[in-house]
C-alpha cells in the first residue's frame, strides 16, 4: 500500500461508519502504521461527532458508537458534541475489552 500513496508516509487511516439515528457502528483501519484494525478509536470518533453535528442546525449531538465487534473486541464509546461561541467541541468516553494488564515497580 505504501507504493500507492507515497506522500501519506505512515499516516493513512480509514475510519468507516454506518449511522442509524443516535447509534453508530464504526471500524478504523490504519495498515500503514501497523494497526490492522483498532477496536476503540476515540481520536477518530470524537471528530466524527463534531462532523455530524456540523451537518445539522442542532445545538448538541449525542451518539453511541460500537466498534471492534467484528474483531472480537467490542467497545462502546459515547460521543457528545456541542456548539459554543468558539465552535464545536466534542468529547468521547466509554468502555472496551481489556487486552492486557501490567504492573511496574521502580
C-alpha positions as CSV (number, residue, x, y, z in Angstrom):
1,X,0.0,0.0,0.0
2,X,2.9,2.4,0.7
3,X,3.7,2.4,-3.0
4,X,0.2,3.5,-3.9
5,X,0.3,6.6,-1.6
6,X,3.9,7.6,-1.0
7,X,3.1,11.1,0.2
8,X,1.0,9.6,3.0
9,X,4.0,8.0,4.7
10,X,2.7,6.2,7.8
11,X,-0.3,8.4,8.1
12,X,-3.1,6.8,6.0
13,X,-6.0,5.7,8.1
14,X,-9.6,4.8,7.2
15,X,-12.5,5.4,9.7
16,X,-15.7,3.9,8.3
17,X,-19.1,4.2,9.9
18,X,-22.8,3.5,9.5
19,X,-25.3,5.6,11.3
20,X,-28.8,4.8,12.4
21,X,-30.2,7.7,14.4
22,X,-28.1,8.0,17.6
23,X,-26.3,4.7,17.1
24,X,-23.2,4.3,15.0
25,X,-21.2,1.2,14.0
26,X,-17.6,2.1,13.2
27,X,-14.4,0.5,12.1
28,X,-10.9,2.0,11.9
29,X,-8.1,0.7,9.8
30,X,-4.5,2.1,9.7
31,X,-2.4,-0.6,8.0
32,X,0.5,1.7,7.0
33,X,1.2,2.5,10.7
34,X,0.9,-1.2,11.7
35,X,-2.6,-1.1,13.1
36,X,-4.6,-3.5,11.0
37,X,-7.8,-2.6,12.9
38,X,-8.4,-0.6,16.1
39,X,-11.2,-1.8,18.4
40,X,-11.8,1.6,20.0
41,X,-10.7,4.9,18.4
42,X,-11.5,7.9,20.5
43,X,-9.3,10.1,18.3
44,X,-11.5,9.3,15.3
45,X,-14.9,9.1,16.9
46,X,-14.8,12.4,18.7
47,X,-14.2,14.3,15.4
48,X,-16.9,12.2,13.8
49,X,-19.4,13.6,16.4
50,X,-18.2,17.1,15.6
51,X,-18.6,16.5,11.9
52,X,-22.1,15.0,12.3
53,X,-23.2,18.0,14.4
54,X,-21.7,20.4,11.9
55,X,-24.0,19.0,9.2
56,X,-27.1,20.0,11.3
57,X,-28.5,23.1,12.9
58,X,-28.8,21.4,16.3
59,X,-27.1,22.8,19.4
60,X,-25.8,19.4,20.6
61,X,-25.4,15.7,19.5
62,X,-25.0,12.5,21.4
63,X,-24.2,9.2,19.8
64,X,-23.3,5.7,20.9
65,X,-20.5,4.1,18.8
66,X,-20.0,0.4,18.7
67,X,-16.5,-0.5,17.4
68,X,-14.4,-3.6,17.5
69,X,-17.2,-6.2,17.4
70,X,-16.1,-7.8,14.2
71,X,-12.6,-8.5,15.6
72,X,-14.0,-10.0,18.9
73,X,-13.1,-6.9,21.0
74,X,-16.4,-5.0,21.2
75,X,-16.2,-1.4,22.5
76,X,-18.9,1.1,23.3
77,X,-18.0,4.7,23.0
78,X,-20.2,7.6,24.0
79,X,-19.6,10.7,21.9
80,X,-21.1,14.2,22.6
81,X,-20.6,17.3,20.6
82,X,-21.9,20.8,21.4
83,X,-21.9,24.2,19.6
84,X,-20.4,27.0,21.5
85,X,-19.3,30.6,20.9
86,X,-15.8,29.3,19.9
87,X,-17.1,26.5,17.6
88,X,-18.0,22.8,18.1
89,X,-16.4,20.8,20.9
90,X,-16.6,17.0,21.1
91,X,-15.8,14.5,23.8
92,X,-15.6,10.8,23.9
93,X,-15.6,8.2,26.7
94,X,-16.7,4.6,27.1
95,X,-15.5,1.1,27.6
96,X,-13.5,-1.5,25.8
97,X,-12.3,-5.1,26.2
98,X,-9.0,-5.2,28.2
99,X,-6.2,-6.8,26.2
100,X,-3.5,-6.9,28.9
101,X,-2.8,-5.7,32.4
102,X,0.6,-4.9,33.9
103,X,2.4,-3.6,36.9
104,X,5.7,-1.9,37.1
105,X,7.9,-1.4,40.3
106,X,10.5,1.2,40.2
